[in-house]
Amino acid sequence: MSADRDELLRLVQELPDEQVRQALSDVRKHLRPASERPWPPAFFSSAPGDGISIAEQADELLREGFGR
């Protein structure tokens, strides 16, 4: 998590309850609805191939400690 995000979370926790509704409204103005986000995300196709060869080797890869 970035330092800016950490600071934002800390500041939100410090807001008095009577200011939360307005802050929430302001933050929502900066977000795009999920329907406007492309699907699938670009990183879904970031690896070459069709994924079948990895799926076929799943048991072997996991035995070898894939991801560690």
Contacts in CASP RR format, 6 or more apart in sequence:
PFRMAT RR
TARGET T0000
AUTHOR 0000-0000-0000
METHOD contacts of the structure
MODEL  1
MSADRDELLRLVQELPDEQVRQALSDVRKHLRPASERPWPPAFFSSAPGD
GISIAEQADELLREGFGR
12 23 0 8 1.000
15 23 0 8 1.000
54 61 0 8 1.000
END
